[in-house]
Amino acid sequence: MSTDRELEQLLQDRFGITTSEFVAVLKFLPASRPWAAPLTEDEARLLDDADFIEDHDAFVATGTEAAGRRAHLAVTAFTADEVAAGLGVSASRVRQKRLARELWAIPDGHTWVFPVLQFETGDGGGPTRQVRGLDQVFKALPPELHPLAVAGFLQTPQPNLFQGRAMTPVEWLRDGGGVDQALAAAASTDWYTA
């Protein structure tokens, strides 16, 4: 199997995306410049002594996984027109809600797309309404969060959203849980060390 075909197959199997979709996302990621913040010899020795050795393969794997997940968010997301039609509002209202941080959108080329996980969907797979309370939760999140941080928060069980088990914010809100508790979960997350 050629390398191109193997890459295409791996991207499809791992992330459900095509090579061209993966390349489009890579264009929006910041360039990695390891030399921009070199460690001093003492810092490097301290990390080596603690078994934090440099692992180029792990760095590449982590970056590839992040790019693949980001691409999957984008290619499965709804367009502004799909959101407008599904929610029964105008395209300008969708734009207003995006700018007010009531709808979560991520850049995709020269447009914005709206990740699926924030919506209830109908039989045809399109959005029918936003999950109750997420408009408030999005406003409580730091505005500069990476899309994977937002998705991770929404899909990770939170200890203070507990009903027989820890629930994700999306599950909690869909199940009728209080919006105040979801807001508290967002506020209690240490975004800069997570």
LUMROTI-822884 format. One line per field, with one value per atom (N, C-alpha, C): residue number from 1; chain; atom name; x, y, z. Coordinates in steps of 0.2 Angstrom, whole numbers, plus 5000, padded with zeros to 4 digits. Layout:
residues N
resi	[NUM,...]
chain	[A,...]
name	[CA,...]
X	[X,...]
Y	[Y,...]
Z	[Z,...]
END
This chain:
residues 194
resi	[1,1,1,2,2,2,3,3,3,4,4,4,5,5,5,6,6,6,7,7,7,8,8,8,9,9,9,10,10,10,11,11,11,12,12,12,13,13,13,14,14,14,15,15,15,16,16,16,17,17,17,18,18,18,19,19,19,20,20,20,21,21,21,22,22,22,23,23,23,24,24,24,25,25,25,26,26,26,27,27,27,28,28,28,29,29,29,30,30,30,31,31,31,32,32,32,33,33,33,34,34,34,35,35,35,36,36,36,37,37,37,38,38,38,39,39,39,40,40,40,41,41,41,42,42,42,43,43,43,44,44,44,45,45,45,46,46,46,47,47,47,48,48,48,49,49,49,50,50,50,51,51,51,52,52,52,53,53,53,54,54,54,55,55,55,56,56,56,57,57,57,58,58,58,59,59,59,60,60,60,61,61,61,62,62,62,63,63,63,64,64,64,65,65,65,66,66,66,67,67,67,68,68,68,69,69,69,70,70,70,71,71,71,72,72,72,73,73,73,74,74,74,75,75,75,76,76,76,77,77,77,78,78,78,79,79,79,80,80,80,81,81,81,82,82,82,83,83,83,84,84,84,85,85,85,86,86,86,87,87,87,88,88,88,89,89,89,90,90,90,91,91,91,92,92,92,93,93,93,94,94,94,95,95,95,96,96,96,97,97,97,98,98,98,99,99,99,100,100,100,101,101,101,102,102,102,103,103,103,104,104,104,105,105,105,106,106,106,107,107,107,108,108,108,109,109,109,110,110,110,111,111,111,112,112,112,113,113,113,114,114,114,115,115,115,116,116,116,117,117,117,118,118,118,119,119,119,120,120,120,121,121,121,122,122,122,123,123,123,124,124,124,125,125,125,126,126,126,127,127,127,128,128,128,129,129,129,130,130,130,131,131,131,132,132,132,133,133,133,134,134,134,135,135,135,136,136,136,137,137,137,138,138,138,139,139,139,140,140,140,141,141,141,142,142,142,143,143,143,144,144,144,145,145,145,146,146,146,147,147,147,148,148,148,149,149,149,150,150,150,151,151,151,152,152,152,153,153,153,154,154,154,155,155,155,156,156,156,157,157,157,158,158,158,159,159,159,160,160,160,161,161,161,162,162,162,163,163,163,164,164,164,165,165,165,166,166,166,167,167,167,168,168,168,169,169,169,170,170,170,171,171,171,172,172,172,173,173,173,174,174,174,175,175,175,176,176,176,177,177,177,178,178,178,179,179,179,180,180,180,181,181,181,182,182,182,183,183,183,184,184,184,185,185,185,186,186,186,187,187,187,188,188,188,189,189,189,190,190,190,191,191,191,192,192,192,193,193,193,194,194,194]
chain	[A,A,A,A,A,A,A,A,A,A,A,A,A,A,A,A,A,A,A,A,A,A,A,A,A,A,A,A,A,A,A,A,A,A,A,A,A,A,A,A,A,A,A,A,A,A,A,A,A,A,A,A,A,A,A,A,A,A,A,A,A,A,A,A,A,A,A,A,A,A,A,A,A,A,A,A,A,A,A,A,A,A,A,A,A,A,A,A,A,A,A,A,A,A,A,A,A,A,A,A,A,A,A,A,A,A,A,A,A,A,A,A,A,A,A,A,A,A,A,A,A,A,A,A,A,A,A,A,A,A,A,A,A,A,A,A,A,A,A,A,A,A,A,A,A,A,A,A,A,A,A,A,A,A,A,A,A,A,A,A,A,A,A,A,A,A,A,A,A,A,A,A,A,A,A,A,A,A,A,A,A,A,A,A,A,A,A,A,A,A,A,A,A,A,A,A,A,A,A,A,A,A,A,A,A,A,A,A,A,A,A,A,A,A,A,A,A,A,A,A,A,A,A,A,A,A,A,A,A,A,A,A,A,A,A,A,A,A,A,A,A,A,A,A,A,A,A,A,A,A,A,A,A,A,A,A,A,A,A,A,A,A,A,A,A,A,A,A,A,A,A,A,A,A,A,A,A,A,A,A,A,A,A,A,A,A,A,A,A,A,A,A,A,A,A,A,A,A,A,A,A,A,A,A,A,A,A,A,A,A,A,A,A,A,A,A,A,A,A,A,A,A,A,A,A,A,A,A,A,A,A,A,A,A,A,A,A,A,A,A,A,A,A,A,A,A,A,A,A,A,A,A,A,A,A,A,A,A,A,A,A,A,A,A,A,A,A,A,A,A,A,A,A,A,A,A,A,A,A,A,A,A,A,A,A,A,A,A,A,A,A,A,A,A,A,A,A,A,A,A,A,A,A,A,A,A,A,A,A,A,A,A,A,A,A,A,A,A,A,A,A,A,A,A,A,A,A,A,A,A,A,A,A,A,A,A,A,A,A,A,A,A,A,A,A,A,A,A,A,A,A,A,A,A,A,A,A,A,A,A,A,A,A,A,A,A,A,A,A,A,A,A,A,A,A,A,A,A,A,A,A,A,A,A,A,A,A,A,A,A,A,A,A,A,A,A,A,A,A,A,A,A,A,A,A,A,A,A,A,A,A,A,A,A,A,A,A,A,A,A,A,A,A,A,A,A,A,A,A,A,A,A,A,A,A,A,A,A,A,A,A,A,A,A,A,A,A,A,A,A,A,A,A,A,A,A,A,A,A,A,A,A,A,A,A,A,A,A,A,A,A,A,A,A,A,A,A,A,A,A,A,A]
name	[N,CA,C,N,CA,C,N,CA,C,N,CA,C,N,CA,C,N,CA,C,N,CA,C,N,CA,C,N,CA,C,N,CA,C,N,CA,C,N,CA,C,N,CA,C,N,CA,C,N,CA,C,N,CA,C,N,CA,C,N,CA,C,N,CA,C,N,CA,C,N,CA,C,N,CA,C,N,CA,C,N,CA,C,N,CA,C,N,CA,C,N,CA,C,N,CA,C,N,CA,C,N,CA,C,N,CA,C,N,CA,C,N,CA,C,N,CA,C,N,CA,C,N,CA,C,N,CA,C,N,CA,C,N,CA,C,N,CA,C,N,CA,C,N,CA,C,N,CA,C,N,CA,C,N,CA,C,N,CA,C,N,CA,C,N,CA,C,N,CA,C,N,CA,C,N,CA,C,N,CA,C,N,CA,C,N,CA,C,N,CA,C,N,CA,C,N,CA,C,N,CA,C,N,CA,C,N,CA,C,N,CA,C,N,CA,C,N,CA,C,N,CA,C,N,CA,C,N,CA,C,N,CA,C,N,CA,C,N,CA,C,N,CA,C,N,CA,C,N,CA,C,N,CA,C,N,CA,C,N,CA,C,N,CA,C,N,CA,C,N,CA,C,N,CA,C,N,CA,C,N,CA,C,N,CA,C,N,CA,C,N,CA,C,N,CA,C,N,CA,C,N,CA,C,N,CA,C,N,CA,C,N,CA,C,N,CA,C,N,CA,C,N,CA,C,N,CA,C,N,CA,C,N,CA,C,N,CA,C,N,CA,C,N,CA,C,N,CA,C,N,CA,C,N,CA,C,N,CA,C,N,CA,C,N,CA,C,N,CA,C,N,CA,C,N,CA,C,N,CA,C,N,CA,C,N,CA,C,N,CA,C,N,CA,C,N,CA,C,N,CA,C,N,CA,C,N,CA,C,N,CA,C,N,CA,C,N,CA,C,N,CA,C,N,CA,C,N,CA,C,N,CA,C,N,CA,C,N,CA,C,N,CA,C,N,CA,C,N,CA,C,N,CA,C,N,CA,C,N,CA,C,N,CA,C,N,CA,C,N,CA,C,N,CA,C,N,CA,C,N,CA,C,N,CA,C,N,CA,C,N,CA,C,N,CA,C,N,CA,C,N,CA,C,N,CA,C,N,CA,C,N,CA,C,N,CA,C,N,CA,C,N,CA,C,N,CA,C,N,CA,C,N,CA,C,N,CA,C,N,CA,C,N,CA,C,N,CA,C,N,CA,C,N,CA,C,N,CA,C,N,CA,C,N,CA,C,N,CA,C,N,CA,C,N,CA,C,N,CA,C,N,CA,C,N,CA,C,N,CA,C,N,CA,C,N,CA,C,N,CA,C,N,CA,C,N,CA,C,N,CA,C,N,CA,C,N,CA,C,N,CA,C,N,CA,C,N,CA,C,N,CA,C,N,CA,C,N,CA,C,N,CA,C,N,CA,C,N,CA,C,N,CA,C,N,CA,C,N,CA,C,N,CA,C,N,CA,C,N,CA,C,N,CA,C,N,CA,C]
X	[5004,5000,5005,5003,5007,5006,5011,5011,5005,5003,4997,4991,4990,4984,4984,4989,4990,4988,4990,4989,4981,4979,4971,4967,4969,4966,4966,4972,4973,4969,4969,4965,4958,4956,4948,4947,4951,4950,4951,4956,4957,4952,4951,4947,4941,4940,4934,4935,4941,4942,4947,4947,4951,4958,4962,4969,4968,4964,4963,4960,4955,4953,4958,4962,4968,4973,4974,4979,4976,4969,4966,4967,4966,4966,4974,4978,4985,4987,4984,4986,4984,4979,4977,4981,4985,4988,4995,4997,5003,5009,5014,5020,5024,5026,5030,5037,5040,5047,5050,5052,5055,5061,5065,5071,5069,5062,5060,5061,5061,5061,5066,5072,5077,5078,5079,5081,5088,5090,5097,5099,5106,5109,5106,5106,5104,5096,5092,5085,5084,5088,5088,5090,5096,5098,5093,5090,5085,5079,5077,5071,5074,5080,5083,5083,5086,5086,5080,5074,5068,5064,5068,5065,5060,5061,5057,5061,5063,5067,5063,5067,5064,5062,5056,5053,5050,5054,5051,5045,5045,5040,5033,5034,5028,5025,5030,5028,5024,5027,5023,5016,5016,5010,5005,5007,5002,5000,5004,5002,4997,4999,4994,4988,4987,4981,4977,4980,4976,4974,4978,4976,4970,4970,4965,4958,4959,4953,4950,4954,4952,4948,4951,4948,4942,4941,4935,4929,4931,4926,4924,4928,4926,4922,4924,4921,4914,4913,4906,4902,4905,4901,4896,4891,4886,4888,4886,4887,4882,4883,4879,4872,4872,4865,4861,4865,4862,4859,4863,4861,4855,4855,4849,4843,4843,4838,4835,4840,4838,4834,4837,4835,4829,4828,4822,4824,4830,4832,4836,4837,4840,4848,4851,4859,4862,4859,4862,4861,4855,4854,4860,4861,4866,4873,4874,4881,4881,4875,4875,4876,4873,4874,4881,4884,4891,4895,4894,4898,4897,4891,4889,4891,4894,4897,4891,4885,4880,4880,4883,4884,4891,4894,4901,4902,4907,4909,4917,4919,4926,4928,4933,4935,4937,4934,4935,4937,4943,4944,4942,4938,4935,4928,4926,4920,4920,4914,4914,4909,4911,4906,4905,4899,4896,4897,4901,4902,4895,4894,4888,4886,4891,4889,4885,4885,4881,4873,4871,4865,4861,4854,4850,4849,4849,4848,4841,4839,4833,4834,4829,4830,4834,4835,4839,4846,4848,4854,4856,4851,4852,4851,4853,4851,4844,4841,4834,4834,4839,4839,4846,4848,4854,4853,4857,4856,4855,4850,4848,4853,4854,4859,4866,4868,4875,4876,4871,4872,4876,4873,4876,4883,4884,4890,4896,4894,4899,4902,4897,4899,4904,4903,4907,4914,4915,4922,4927,4933,4938,4937,4937,4936,4941,4947,4953,4954,4950,4951,4951,4956,4956,4950,4948,4942,4942,4948,4949,4948,4949,4948,4941,4937,4930,4927,4928,4925,4927,4933,4935,4931,4930,4926,4919,4916,4909,4908,4913,4913,4916,4919,4922,4918,4917,4913,4916,4912,4914,4912,4916,4914,4909,4907,4902,4895,4895,4889,4888,4885,4884,4877,4875,4868,4869,4871,4872,4879,4882,4889,4891,4897,4899,4897,4894,4891,4895,4895,4898,4893,4895,4891,4885,4886,4881,4876,4878,4874,4870,4873,4870,4864,4865,4860,4855,4856,4851,4847,4850,4846,4842,4842,4838,4842,4848,4852,4852,4853,4854,4859,4858,4863,4868,4866,4870,4876,4874,4880,4884,4882,4886,4891,4888,4892,4897,4896,4901,4906,4904,4909,4914,4912,4916,4920,4918,4922,4927,4926,4930,4936,4935,4941,4947,4953,4959,4961,4959,4960,4967,4972,4978,4983,4981,4985,4982,4976,4973,4976]
Y	[4994,5000,5006,5011,5017,5021,5025,5030,5034,5037,5041,5038,5032,5028,5026,5024,5022,5028,5034,5040,5041,5041,5042,5037,5031,5026,5027,5028,5030,5036,5041,5047,5045,5041,5039,5035,5030,5025,5029,5033,5036,5042,5046,5052,5054,5049,5050,5056,5058,5063,5061,5065,5064,5068,5066,5069,5077,5079,5086,5089,5086,5090,5090,5085,5086,5091,5092,5097,5104,5105,5111,5113,5109,5110,5112,5108,5110,5117,5120,5126,5131,5130,5135,5134,5128,5127,5131,5134,5137,5133,5136,5132,5130,5124,5122,5124,5128,5130,5129,5123,5121,5125,5128,5132,5139,5141,5147,5148,5143,5143,5138,5138,5133,5133,5127,5126,5127,5129,5130,5123,5122,5116,5113,5117,5115,5113,5117,5115,5108,5107,5101,5095,5096,5091,5089,5094,5093,5089,5090,5086,5079,5079,5072,5068,5071,5067,5065,5068,5066,5062,5059,5055,5058,5065,5068,5070,5064,5065,5067,5070,5073,5067,5066,5061,5064,5064,5067,5063,5057,5053,5054,5055,5057,5064,5068,5075,5075,5071,5071,5067,5062,5058,5063,5067,5071,5077,5079,5085,5082,5076,5073,5072,5069,5067,5074,5079,5085,5088,5088,5090,5086,5080,5075,5076,5077,5079,5085,5090,5097,5097,5093,5092,5088,5083,5080,5085,5089,5094,5098,5100,5105,5101,5095,5092,5089,5088,5086,5091,5097,5103,5105,5109,5112,5119,5121,5127,5132,5139,5144,5143,5142,5141,5135,5129,5124,5125,5129,5131,5135,5140,5145,5141,5137,5133,5129,5125,5121,5124,5130,5133,5138,5139,5143,5151,5153,5160,5162,5168,5171,5169,5170,5169,5175,5181,5186,5185,5182,5180,5175,5170,5165,5169,5173,5177,5181,5184,5188,5183,5177,5173,5170,5169,5167,5173,5179,5185,5186,5184,5185,5179,5174,5168,5164,5164,5160,5153,5154,5148,5147,5141,5139,5138,5142,5141,5141,5137,5137,5139,5142,5145,5139,5139,5134,5137,5139,5143,5150,5152,5159,5159,5154,5154,5151,5151,5148,5142,5137,5131,5130,5126,5125,5118,5116,5109,5106,5100,5096,5095,5094,5091,5097,5103,5108,5108,5103,5103,5097,5097,5092,5091,5085,5084,5080,5081,5078,5072,5069,5062,5063,5069,5070,5071,5072,5073,5081,5085,5092,5095,5101,5104,5106,5104,5106,5112,5111,5116,5115,5120,5120,5117,5113,5109,5115,5114,5119,5121,5127,5130,5131,5128,5129,5136,5140,5147,5150,5149,5152,5149,5142,5139,5142,5143,5145,5152,5156,5163,5163,5157,5156,5154,5151,5148,5154,5153,5158,5159,5165,5166,5163,5162,5160,5153,5149,5142,5139,5134,5130,5126,5125,5121,5114,5111,5104,5105,5111,5112,5112,5116,5116,5110,5106,5099,5095,5095,5091,5092,5098,5100,5097,5099,5097,5089,5085,5078,5074,5078,5075,5075,5069,5069,5074,5078,5083,5081,5081,5078,5082,5088,5092,5091,5087,5086,5078,5077,5070,5068,5063,5060,5052,5049,5042,5040,5045,5045,5052,5053,5059,5060,5066,5067,5072,5072,5077,5083,5089,5095,5094,5091,5090,5085,5079,5075,5078,5081,5084,5089,5093,5098,5095,5090,5086,5082,5080,5076,5081,5087,5092,5094,5093,5096,5103,5106,5114,5117,5122,5126,5129,5131,5134,5129,5122,5118,5117,5117,5117,5123,5129,5135,5134,5131,5130,5126,5120,5116,5119,5124,5128,5132,5135,5140,5137,5130,5127,5123,5123,5120,5125,5122,5126,5125,5130,5130,5130,5133,5134,5129,5124,5119,5112,5112,5106,5103]
Z	[5000,5000,5000,4996,4995,5002,5003,5009,5009,5003,5003,5005,5002,5003,5011,5013,5020,5025,5023,5027,5027,5021,5020,5024,5024,5028,5035,5038,5045,5047,5043,5045,5045,5041,5041,5047,5048,5054,5060,5061,5068,5069,5064,5065,5061,5056,5052,5047,5045,5041,5035,5030,5024,5024,5020,5020,5019,5014,5012,5018,5022,5028,5033,5034,5039,5037,5030,5028,5029,5028,5029,5036,5041,5048,5050,5047,5049,5047,5042,5040,5045,5049,5054,5061,5062,5068,5068,5074,5074,5073,5070,5068,5075,5075,5081,5080,5085,5084,5091,5092,5098,5100,5095,5097,5099,5099,5101,5109,5112,5120,5122,5121,5123,5130,5133,5140,5141,5147,5149,5150,5150,5152,5158,5163,5170,5170,5166,5166,5162,5157,5153,5157,5161,5165,5171,5174,5179,5176,5170,5167,5165,5163,5161,5167,5173,5179,5182,5180,5182,5177,5173,5167,5163,5162,5157,5151,5147,5142,5135,5131,5125,5120,5118,5114,5108,5102,5096,5094,5094,5092,5096,5102,5106,5104,5103,5101,5095,5090,5083,5084,5088,5089,5092,5097,5101,5096,5093,5088,5082,5080,5075,5078,5084,5087,5088,5090,5091,5085,5080,5073,5070,5071,5069,5073,5079,5083,5081,5080,5078,5071,5067,5060,5061,5065,5066,5068,5073,5075,5070,5065,5060,5054,5052,5047,5049,5055,5057,5060,5060,5062,5057,5060,5056,5053,5047,5044,5048,5047,5050,5047,5040,5037,5040,5041,5044,5051,5055,5062,5061,5057,5056,5054,5049,5047,5053,5056,5061,5067,5069,5075,5073,5067,5064,5066,5065,5065,5059,5059,5053,5053,5048,5048,5052,5052,5056,5063,5065,5072,5074,5070,5072,5073,5068,5069,5076,5077,5084,5090,5089,5095,5095,5090,5090,5093,5091,5093,5101,5103,5110,5114,5111,5114,5117,5114,5116,5111,5105,5101,5101,5101,5100,5093,5090,5084,5083,5078,5077,5070,5069,5062,5058,5051,5046,5040,5038,5032,5033,5029,5029,5032,5036,5038,5045,5049,5055,5055,5059,5059,5066,5067,5074,5076,5081,5083,5085,5082,5083,5091,5095,5102,5106,5103,5107,5105,5101,5098,5099,5100,5099,5092,5089,5082,5081,5075,5072,5069,5066,5062,5056,5053,5047,5049,5056,5058,5059,5057,5058,5065,5066,5073,5073,5079,5080,5086,5091,5096,5099,5103,5107,5113,5116,5122,5127,5131,5136,5141,5142,5146,5143,5138,5135,5133,5131,5129,5135,5141,5147,5149,5148,5150,5145,5139,5134,5136,5139,5141,5147,5151,5157,5156,5150,5148,5146,5147,5145,5137,5134,5127,5123,5125,5121,5121,5124,5124,5117,5117,5110,5110,5104,5102,5106,5106,5110,5117,5120,5127,5128,5124,5125,5124,5119,5118,5123,5126,5131,5138,5139,5145,5144,5138,5137,5137,5136,5135,5141,5146,5152,5158,5161,5167,5173,5176,5181,5188,5192,5199,5202,5201,5204,5200,5195,5191,5192,5198,5200,5201,5198,5199,5198,5203,5203,5200,5196,5193,5191,5190,5187,5180,5178,5171,5168,5161,5157,5157,5156,5156,5151,5145,5140,5143,5146,5149,5154,5158,5164,5162,5157,5155,5151,5147,5143,5148,5154,5159,5163,5162,5166,5172,5173,5178,5178,5184,5185,5181,5178,5174,5179,5185,5190,5191,5192,5193,5187,5181,5175,5175,5177,5177,5182,5188,5193,5191,5187,5185,5180,5176,5171,5175,5181,5185,5189,5191,5195,5191,5185,5181,5180,5182,5181,5174,5170,5163,5161,5165,5163,5165,5169,5171,5169,5166,5164,5157]
END
